[in-house]
Amino acid sequence: MLLKNDNKALPLFPGEHTRVAVVGPHAVSQRALLGDFYEDAFCPGVTNRSQRAEGCVPQIGASLEQVLRASIGWKGEVRIEPGCDIESTNATGIAAAVAAAAWADVVVLAVGYDNKHIEHESSDHPNVTLPGL
């Protein structure tokens, strides 16, 4: 796990953080969060096996915004910017992600792999670098 809390930044207190940016391709991803087991993944209660699970996987950015909005009296703003796709070399969204990060009181960085294409059963990723940009 790559999480440190040396400066006591966590937990987030909505009264102290009025501008939150969720930045990175996993801020808006759904399918990629299912990993390599997508073929076996279905929404709970769905009997139609052709309906895949990405429809019931919440996005990280939207979920964080819902949690903050549910906090009593929080009137802040959340900006969600993917920046780029997980494996993309298209940089057109990077400026918006950087601007959101500069604007924010706190940034939640949502990056990682799309395990279906990069790492899966019997094929591990050989290093800890991130794909794409």
Z-matrix of the N, CA and C atoms (Angstrom, degrees):
N
C 1 1.444
C 2 1.526 1 107.96
N 3 1.316 2 116.64 1 134.33
C 4 1.460 3 121.65 2 -177.38
C 5 1.527 4 110.73 3 -105.71
N 6 1.319 5 116.52 4 55.74
C 7 1.450 6 120.73 5 -179.20
C 8 1.516 7 108.93 6 -127.80
N 9 1.323 8 115.23 7 123.42
C 10 1.457 9 120.69 8 175.16
C 11 1.523 10 107.08 9 -125.07
N 12 1.299 11 115.03 10 148.07
C 13 1.456 12 120.79 11 -179.42
C 14 1.523 13 109.99 12 -126.90
N 15 1.328 14 116.02 13 42.17
C 16 1.463 15 121.42 14 -175.50
C 17 1.524 16 113.31 15 -57.52
N 18 1.320 17 118.10 16 -38.12
C 19 1.465 18 121.45 17 -176.48
C 20 1.521 19 112.74 18 -98.97
N 21 1.336 20 115.61 19 17.22
C 22 1.465 21 121.67 20 177.26
C 23 1.531 22 112.19 21 56.48
N 24 1.329 23 116.40 22 42.94
C 25 1.463 24 121.13 23 177.52
C 26 1.524 25 111.91 24 -76.10
N 27 1.324 26 116.49 25 -21.62
C 28 1.464 27 120.97 26 -179.30
C 29 1.522 28 109.16 27 -110.08
N 30 1.291 29 119.69 28 147.74
C 31 1.456 30 126.37 29 0.71
C 32 1.527 31 111.61 30 -77.40
N 33 1.321 32 115.05 31 160.61
C 34 1.462 33 119.76 32 175.51
C 35 1.514 34 108.63 33 -73.57
N 36 1.300 35 116.49 34 133.77
C 37 1.445 36 121.51 35 175.75
C 38 1.524 37 107.93 36 -111.13
N 39 1.332 38 117.22 37 112.88
C 40 1.468 39 120.14 38 -175.01
C 41 1.520 40 114.61 39 -53.34
N 42 1.324 41 119.20 40 -31.77
C 43 1.461 42 120.49 41 179.00
C 44 1.515 43 113.05 42 -67.51
N 45 1.335 44 116.61 43 -24.90
C 46 1.458 45 121.26 44 -178.43
C 47 1.525 46 113.00 45 -93.22
N 48 1.302 47 116.62 46 -22.42
C 49 1.463 48 121.27 47 -176.17
C 50 1.528 49 108.98 48 -118.85
N 51 1.324 50 115.75 49 103.78
C 52 1.465 51 118.52 50 -177.99
C 53 1.526 52 112.26 51 -98.23
N 54 1.333 53 117.30 52 -15.01
C 55 1.468 54 120.91 53 178.60
C 56 1.528 55 108.10 54 -126.93
N 57 1.323 56 115.18 55 113.10
C 58 1.460 57 121.62 56 -177.01
C 59 1.521 58 108.56 57 -120.12
N 60 1.326 59 116.30 58 130.08
C 61 1.468 60 121.30 59 175.28
C 62 1.525 61 108.35 60 -113.09
N 63 1.323 62 115.83 61 131.77
C 64 1.460 63 121.86 62 172.59
C 65 1.522 64 105.09 63 -109.34
N 66 1.325 65 116.16 64 112.81
C 67 1.462 66 122.07 65 -169.10
C 68 1.526 67 109.94 66 -123.55
N 69 1.315 68 115.95 67 136.74
C 70 1.462 69 121.78 68 176.25
C 71 1.508 70 111.44 69 125.92
N 72 1.313 71 117.10 70 159.14
C 73 1.459 72 120.78 71 -174.66
C 74 1.532 73 114.06 72 -62.11
N 75 1.328 74 117.73 73 -29.34
C 76 1.461 75 118.87 74 178.94
C 77 1.524 76 112.24 75 -78.90
N 78 1.314 77 118.64 76 -4.40
C 79 1.463 78 120.93 77 175.21
C 80 1.525 79 110.71 78 -62.94
N 81 1.325 80 116.75 79 -29.18
C 82 1.466 81 121.17 80 -177.07
C 83 1.534 82 112.93 81 -122.09
N 84 1.319 83 118.24 82 2.01
C 85 1.465 84 119.35 83 -176.56
C 86 1.517 85 111.28 84 -79.21
N 87 1.303 86 115.93 85 155.35
C 88 1.452 87 122.34 86 172.98
C 89 1.531 88 109.08 87 -129.29
N 90 1.294 89 116.68 88 -58.93
C 91 1.460 90 121.60 89 -178.11
C 92 1.528 91 111.56 90 -56.39
N 93 1.312 92 117.50 91 -42.84
C 94 1.471 93 121.32 92 -177.07
C 95 1.524 94 112.17 93 -64.08
N 96 1.318 95 117.91 94 -26.52
C 97 1.459 96 120.85 95 -179.67
C 98 1.528 97 112.53 96 -72.51
N 99 1.325 98 116.99 97 -15.09
C 100 1.460 99 120.77 98 -179.96
C 101 1.518 100 112.77 99 -81.26
N 102 1.306 101 117.54 100 -15.97
C 103 1.457 102 120.75 101 177.72
C 104 1.511 103 113.60 102 68.49
N 105 1.304 104 115.43 103 -152.04
C 106 1.456 105 123.04 104 -173.65
C 107 1.523 106 113.21 105 -75.60
N 108 1.309 107 118.22 106 -12.98
C 109 1.452 108 120.32 107 -174.18
C 110 1.523 109 112.55 108 -96.66
N 111 1.311 110 116.94 109 23.41
C 112 1.452 111 122.79 110 -177.58
C 113 1.524 112 112.50 111 -57.57
N 114 1.295 113 117.85 112 -39.65
C 115 1.463 114 120.49 113 -176.36
C 116 1.521 115 111.61 114 -62.04
N 117 1.334 116 117.68 115 -24.14
C 118 1.456 117 121.62 116 179.28
C 119 1.526 118 112.12 117 -99.71
N 120 1.319 119 118.00 118 2.17
C 121 1.460 120 121.26 119 -171.69
C 122 1.528 121 111.43 120 -97.01
N 123 1.293 122 115.44 121 124.19
C 124 1.461 123 122.19 122 177.31
C 125 1.516 124 108.73 123 -135.31
N 126 1.321 125 116.45 124 153.50
C 127 1.463 126 120.40 125 178.76
C 128 1.526 127 109.60 126 -65.12
N 129 1.323 128 118.25 127 143.10
C 130 1.463 129 120.66 128 177.63
C 131 1.526 130 110.69 129 -57.83
N 132 1.306 131 116.12 130 134.99
C 133 1.456 132 121.42 131 177.82
C 134 1.515 133 115.48 132 82.70
N 135 1.321 134 118.33 133 -3.85
C 136 1.459 135 121.17 134 -179.34
C 137 1.527 136 109.19 135 -82.70
N 138 1.306 137 116.03 136 126.56
C 139 1.464 138 119.59 137 178.44
C 140 1.518 139 111.85 138 -99.00
N 141 1.318 140 117.49 139 -15.67
C 142 1.465 141 121.65 140 177.48
C 143 1.524 142 108.16 141 -82.90
N 144 1.325 143 117.82 142 103.41
C 145 1.467 144 121.98 143 -175.09
C 146 1.522 145 112.93 144 -66.76
N 147 1.321 146 118.34 145 -9.11
C 148 1.469 147 119.21 146 177.47
C 149 1.526 148 111.77 147 -84.40
N 150 1.334 149 118.22 148 -10.47
C 151 1.467 150 121.80 149 178.34
C 152 1.521 151 109.05 150 -88.96
N 153 1.310 152 116.84 151 106.72
C 154 1.461 153 121.97 152 -177.42
C 155 1.528 154 111.78 153 -76.39
N 156 1.299 155 115.77 154 166.06
C 157 1.460 156 122.18 155 -168.84
C 158 1.512 157 115.64 156 -78.73
N 159 1.325 158 120.30 157 -12.45
C 160 1.462 159 116.89 158 -175.58
C 161 1.524 160 112.26 159 -59.80
N 162 1.317 161 117.92 160 -22.75
C 163 1.456 162 120.57 161 178.78
C 164 1.516 163 113.79 162 -66.50
N 165 1.323 164 118.10 163 -22.74
C 166 1.470 165 119.97 164 -179.19
C 167 1.521 166 112.44 165 -110.40
N 168 1.318 167 118.05 166 3.91
C 169 1.463 168 120.98 167 176.55
C 170 1.527 169 107.62 168 -87.40
N 171 1.321 170 117.89 169 118.19
C 172 1.468 171 118.91 170 -178.58
C 173 1.525 172 111.58 171 -73.72
N 174 1.313 173 115.42 172 148.39
C 175 1.462 174 120.19 173 175.27
C 176 1.525 175 108.67 174 -78.35
N 177 1.318 176 116.76 175 143.89
C 178 1.466 177 121.66 176 -178.08
C 179 1.531 178 111.01 177 -61.77
N 180 1.330 179 117.30 178 -46.40
C 181 1.463 180 120.65 179 -178.32
C 182 1.521 181 112.40 180 -61.32
N 183 1.327 182 116.51 181 -48.69
C 184 1.463 183 120.86 182 -179.45
C 185 1.527 184 111.27 183 -65.36
N 186 1.325 185 116.86 184 -37.41
C 187 1.464 186 120.39 185 179.75
C 188 1.529 187 111.24 186 -65.60
N 189 1.328 188 116.70 187 -43.72
C 190 1.457 189 119.59 188 178.56
C 191 1.525 190 110.44 189 -63.09
N 192 1.309 191 116.79 190 -41.18
C 193 1.463 192 119.74 191 178.16
C 194 1.526 193 110.76 192 -61.54
N 195 1.326 194 118.43 193 -41.80
C 196 1.461 195 121.39 194 178.21
C 197 1.526 196 111.52 195 -62.19
N 198 1.318 197 116.95 196 -42.20
C 199 1.465 198 120.45 197 179.24
C 200 1.525 199 110.45 198 -63.40
N 201 1.321 200 117.05 199 -45.33
C 202 1.466 201 119.83 200 179.77
C 203 1.525 202 111.23 201 -64.70
N 204 1.328 203 117.33 202 -42.24
C 205 1.463 204 120.47 203 -179.84
C 206 1.530 205 111.55 204 -65.46
N 207 1.322 206 116.92 205 -28.36
C 208 1.461 207 121.00 206 178.45
C 209 1.534 208 111.47 207 -75.02
N 210 1.323 209 116.96 208 -15.14
C 211 1.463 210 120.37 209 177.82
C 212 1.521 211 109.14 210 -69.51
N 213 1.301 212 115.78 211 135.06
C 214 1.458 213 120.61 212 -175.29
C 215 1.521 214 110.93 213 -60.25
N 216 1.308 215 115.65 214 121.90
C 217 1.449 216 121.96 215 174.01
C 218 1.521 217 116.76 216 78.95
N 219 1.328 218 118.78 217 2.77
C 220 1.464 219 118.86 218 -179.47
C 221 1.514 220 109.95 219 -73.03
N 222 1.309 221 116.53 220 125.00
C 223 1.457 222 121.65 221 -178.12
C 224 1.519 223 111.03 222 -123.20
N 225 1.288 224 116.73 223 27.35
C 226 1.453 225 121.28 224 -176.94
C 227 1.520 226 113.24 225 -79.22
N 228 1.311 227 114.16 226 -171.96
C 229 1.459 228 121.59 227 -178.27
C 230 1.529 229 108.52 228 -128.60
N 231 1.323 230 115.32 229 142.05
C 232 1.461 231 121.67 230 177.32
C 233 1.522 232 107.87 231 -119.18
N 234 1.310 233 116.53 232 130.99
C 235 1.463 234 121.84 233 172.56
C 236 1.518 235 108.02 234 -113.56
N 237 1.314 236 115.54 235 132.53
C 238 1.464 237 121.97 236 -178.88
C 239 1.521 238 108.02 237 -118.16
N 240 1.319 239 116.20 238 116.78
C 241 1.468 240 121.76 239 -178.28
C 242 1.526 241 109.94 240 -133.91
N 243 1.332 242 117.92 241 114.20
C 244 1.465 243 119.43 242 179.97
C 245 1.527 244 113.82 243 -69.66
N 246 1.311 245 118.16 244 -27.72
C 247 1.467 246 120.79 245 -179.25
C 248 1.510 247 112.42 246 79.44
N 249 1.331 248 116.30 247 -56.05
C 250 1.465 249 121.55 248 178.29
C 251 1.520 250 108.38 249 -160.48
N 252 1.318 251 116.52 250 170.17
C 253 1.459 252 120.68 251 172.90
C 254 1.525 253 108.89 252 -76.40
N 255 1.290 254 116.39 253 166.48
C 256 1.467 255 121.21 254 -174.05
C 257 1.521 256 112.21 255 -59.05
N 258 1.322 257 117.83 256 -45.86
C 259 1.464 258 120.65 257 -177.49
C 260 1.526 259 112.55 258 -108.91
N 261 1.295 260 117.61 259 12.38
C 262 1.460 261 122.19 260 -172.29
C 263 1.524 262 113.58 261 -78.31
N 264 1.303 263 115.21 262 154.96
C 265 1.459 264 121.57 263 168.89
C 266 1.526 265 110.08 264 -113.59
N 267 1.325 266 116.75 265 12.59
C 268 1.464 267 122.83 266 178.27
C 269 1.526 268 108.43 267 -83.01
N 270 1.315 269 117.40 268 115.66
C 271 1.466 270 122.73 269 -174.38
C 272 1.525 271 113.64 270 -95.67
N 273 1.325 272 119.62 271 8.69
C 274 1.465 273 120.28 272 -173.97
C 275 1.527 274 114.02 273 -64.09
N 276 1.324 275 119.23 274 -23.99
C 277 1.459 276 121.14 275 180.00
C 278 1.521 277 114.59 276 -94.68
N 279 1.330 278 117.46 277 -3.91
C 280 1.470 279 120.92 278 -176.07
C 281 1.523 280 111.94 279 -64.73
N 282 1.318 281 118.54 280 -42.01
C 283 1.474 282 121.42 281 -178.67
C 284 1.525 283 111.16 282 -60.03
N 285 1.319 284 117.73 283 -40.78
C 286 1.467 285 121.18 284 179.19
C 287 1.531 286 110.64 285 -66.22
N 288 1.327 287 117.49 286 -38.62
C 289 1.461 288 121.14 287 178.47
C 290 1.530 289 110.90 288 -66.90
N 291 1.315 290 117.27 289 -41.67
C 292 1.467 291 121.82 290 178.33
C 293 1.533 292 109.90 291 -64.98
N 294 1.321 293 116.87 292 -41.79
C 295 1.464 294 120.48 293 178.49
C 296 1.526 295 111.36 294 -63.39
N 297 1.328 296 117.42 295 -41.23
C 298 1.465 297 121.07 296 178.21
C 299 1.527 298 110.59 297 -63.37
N 300 1.329 299 116.94 298 -41.49
C 301 1.463 300 121.00 299 179.16
C 302 1.534 301 111.11 300 -64.99
N 303 1.326 302 117.12 301 -40.68
C 304 1.468 303 120.66 302 179.73
C 305 1.531 304 111.11 303 -67.35
N 306 1.309 305 117.88 304 -32.38
C 307 1.455 306 124.20 305 -178.77
C 308 1.530 307 112.15 306 -74.02
N 309 1.311 308 117.43 307 -30.42
C 310 1.461 309 122.56 308 -167.33
C 311 1.526 310 114.41 309 -79.58
N 312 1.336 311 114.79 310 153.60
C 313 1.460 312 122.03 311 168.57
C 314 1.520 313 109.91 312 -76.84
N 315 1.316 314 115.64 313 -33.54
C 316 1.460 315 121.71 314 -179.75
C 317 1.536 316 108.34 315 -144.18
N 318 1.340 317 115.09 316 143.34
C 319 1.461 318 121.48 317 179.96
C 320 1.518 319 108.88 318 -119.37
N 321 1.315 320 115.39 319 130.60
C 322 1.457 321 121.68 320 171.57
C 323 1.522 322 105.68 321 -104.70
N 324 1.313 323 116.70 322 116.07
C 325 1.456 324 122.17 323 -177.17
C 326 1.523 325 108.60 324 -95.02
N 327 1.328 326 116.59 325 119.75
C 328 1.466 327 122.48 326 -175.96
C 329 1.528 328 109.46 327 -114.93
N 330 1.319 329 115.82 328 86.60
C 331 1.467 330 121.43 329 -178.39
C 332 1.528 331 109.25 330 -125.76
N 333 1.309 332 115.79 331 166.45
C 334 1.457 333 120.13 332 177.88
C 335 1.510 334 111.33 333 156.41
N 336 1.306 335 115.04 334 -162.41
C 337 1.461 336 121.86 335 -176.30
C 338 1.521 337 111.90 336 -95.93
N 339 1.300 338 115.23 337 162.43
C 340 1.458 339 123.72 338 163.49
C 341 1.525 340 103.51 339 -106.79
N 342 1.304 341 116.94 340 95.18
C 343 1.461 342 120.65 341 -169.77
C 344 1.519 343 114.69 342 -61.86
N 345 1.290 344 118.52 343 -19.40
C 346 1.463 345 119.06 344 179.30
C 347 1.528 346 110.92 345 -64.42
N 348 1.327 347 117.24 346 -36.23
C 349 1.464 348 120.78 347 -175.45
C 350 1.524 349 114.12 348 -103.11
N 351 1.304 350 118.28 349 -25.77
C 352 1.456 351 120.72 350 -171.38
C 353 1.524 352 112.47 351 -104.69
N 354 1.303 353 116.41 352 -42.29
C 355 1.457 354 120.29 353 -176.48
C 356 1.522 355 107.32 354 -143.66
N 357 1.290 356 116.19 355 132.03
C 358 1.461 357 119.92 356 179.09
C 359 1.511 358 109.03 357 -157.16
N 360 1.300 359 116.19 358 179.83
C 361 1.456 360 120.13 359 -177.68
C 362 1.519 361 111.14 360 -54.00
N 363 1.287 362 116.30 361 128.90
C 364 1.474 363 127.33 362 -178.50
C 365 1.528 364 113.67 363 74.01
N 366 1.328 365 117.57 364 7.24
C 367 1.462 366 120.45 365 177.99
C 368 1.527 367 108.95 366 -144.71
N 369 1.320 368 116.91 367 87.53
C 370 1.458 369 121.42 368 -179.04
C 371 1.519 370 111.30 369 -81.85
N 372 1.319 371 114.94 370 152.58
C 373 1.456 372 121.12 371 175.90
C 374 1.529 373 107.67 372 -72.42
N 375 1.318 374 119.34 373 130.50
C 376 1.472 375 121.30 374 -172.64
C 377 1.526 376 115.43 375 -76.90
N 378 1.346 377 118.42 376 -9.65
C 379 1.468 378 120.57 377 -178.86
C 380 1.518 379 109.40 378 -150.64
N 381 1.320 380 117.46 379 -176.51
C 382 1.462 381 120.89 380 -178.02
C 383 1.532 382 112.82 381 -107.35
N 384 1.312 383 116.09 382 18.49
C 385 1.466 384 118.76 383 176.55
C 386 1.518 385 110.25 384 -73.29
N 387 1.314 386 115.90 385 154.17
C 388 1.454 387 120.19 386 177.16
C 389 1.528 388 110.12 387 -88.15
N 390 1.305 389 118.00 388 148.11
C 391 1.458 390 120.70 389 179.09
C 392 1.516 391 111.14 390 -76.89
N 393 1.314 392 116.27 391 166.60
C 394 1.462 393 121.84 392 175.88
C 395 1.514 394 113.12 393 59.82
N 396 1.349 395 115.42 394 -141.20
C 397 1.455 396 120.71 395 -179.09
C 398 1.508 397 111.38 396 -82.54
